[in-house]
Amino acid sequence: MKCSLKKIMKVIGIILAIAAAAAAVYLVVKKLQEKKQLAAEGIDDLESFVSCSCLDDEPIVVDDQPAA
């Protein structure tokens, strides 16, 4: 019984390792495609690119008055 449990755990480990490697390859390819698309659009400064919509929000107004 112990031997079969070890084999099952080994197979599960191999499957998890393959899935992790596939996920890593997917993320790398996705990142490279994003950079290629930005280069095609003419955005040269990739370091300052923000890929979220956080810049679309309304600006935050801060009062410059000291707290009482």
N, C-alpha and C positions, 0 to 999 in steps of 0.2 A: 504494500500500500504506500509506503514512503517513497518508493522508487517512482511510482506513477505520479505522485504529487510533485516530485521534483521535475519530472518531464513536463507536466502541465505548467508549472511555474516558469520553466525555461521557455516554453512555447509562447506563453503570455509575455514574457520579457522581450523576446525577439519581435513579436508583433508590435509592442509598444515602442521599441527602438526604431522599427521601420516607419511607424506613424510619426514619430518625432522628427526623423530625417526628412520625411515627405513634407511636413509642416514647415521645417526650416527652409527647404528648397522653394516652397511656395512663397514664403515671405520675402526671400531674396529676389525672386523673379518679379514679384509684385513691386518691390522697391525700385528695381532697375527699370521696370516699365514706367513707373511714375517719373523717374528722373529723365528718361528718354522723352516722355511726353512734354515735360517742362522745357527741355532743351529745344524741342520742336516748336514750342510756343514762343520761344525767345526769352525765357526767363533765365538769365545767366547766374544770378545769385541764388543758388539752391540752398545755401545755409539759412537765409532769412525767409524761406518759403514756409508758410503755415498751411497745413492741409486740413484745417478745420474751419468751421464757420464762426469761430469766436470773434473775428474781426467784424462780423456783420451786425453785432449787437449795438444797441444804442450806447453812446458814450456815458461814462460814469461821471457825475458832477460832484466835485468835492468842494465844500466850503472852506475857505482859508481862514476862518475865524477860530481863535483858540478856544478850547473848552473852558467853561467857567468853573 
